[in-house]
Amino acid sequence: MSLQSDAIFQKIIEGLKDNQAKAKAVNGVFLYKITKDGKVAKEWTLDCKSAKAYEGPAQGVKVDTTLTVADEDMVDIALGKLNPQAAFMKGKLKIAGNIMLTQKLAPLLKTDAKL
């Protein structure tokens, strides 16, 4: 299944290659559960400890933080149309695990992508 947020994760993968030191400074492993119509449609792992991201559940590493967000909301967050804190407060973004680690993630995920 192809989702709108796939393009964002491709951009994140490219960004990690260019900013490995910045990614490793975050020092965390994040699992994104992207939902469509209320069901998890896809999972992406963002492993900042080794500066890589890939589709699917975490492989051989412990997940520090799990973020669950709808596909369209993930796109809006990445494009700056939806503030992550506001999304969390409205229940559009659910976070389990080390919530403080997500604060370090924001600068790494900023995208100027036009989708």
N, C-alpha and C positions, 0 to 999 in steps of 0.2 A: 504494500500500500504506500502510495506517495502522499506525503503531507507537505503543507506550506512551509512548516518549520525545518524541513530537510535542508533547504537552502541555507538556513541560518547555521545549522550544525556543520555544513560543508565549509562555511565561512569561518567558523570556530576552529575547525581542523586546520585550515590554512593559517589562521592567526596564531595558533599554538606553535606551528613550525617556525614562524617568524619571531615569536616572543617566548622562547623556551624558558629563559631566566625569569621572566615575569610570571609565567605559569607556575613554575616550580616554587616561587615565593608564596603562592597561595597555599601550597602544601596540603591539598585535600583531594578527595575522590568524590565526585558528584554523580548521582544517577538521576537522569531526567526521565520521567514517565509522561509521555505526551498522549493526551486523551483526545478522542473524537467521539462526539455524541455520548459523553459520560463514561466511556470505556477506554482503557489503556490500549492505544493503537501501535505505539512504538516506544522503545526504550533507547536512550543514548547514555553512554558513560563518558564523563569528562574526568580524566585522570591527570590532575595537575601535578601530582608527584613525579610522574614520568613524562609530562607535557605531551599527552596524546588524548585523542577523543575517537570514539568509534560507536557504531550502532550495536545495540544489544546490551545485556547485563554485564556488570563488572567481571573481568576475567583475572582471577588470581590476586585481587586486591580487595581490601575491606572498604566498603562505601561509608564515607563520613556523613554525607547529607543526601537525602532523597527529595527531589522536587517534583511535584505533580502539577501539571498545567495543561490547559487545553491548547490545541495546535494554534488556533487563531490568537489566543492571548500571548503565547510564546513569541509569535511574530510581532505583535504590538509592543511587547516588552523590548525586544531586540531593536525595533525601529524607534524606540523612545516615545511611542504614543501612549504607553501604559507604564506608570511608575511601578517598579517591582514591590516596593513597600505598600503602595496603595492596592496592588493586586493581592498581596498577602492579606491585608486588612479586610478586603472585600470577599475573601475566600476563593479568589480565582487562582491563587498560587498557594499550594499546600507544601509545607516544608517539614520533613522529619529528620531527626538527627541533630547535627551541630549547626544550628541556625546562624550562629555568629560567623561561621566560615563563609556563608553566602555573601556577606558584606565585602569580603576580599575579592569575590568573583566578579562583581559588577564592572570594574574598569576593564577587565579582560574580555568581557562579552559585548562591549559597545561596538556597534556595527554601523557603517554608513551605507550598507547595502540597500539598493532600491529593488524591492521585490515586485 
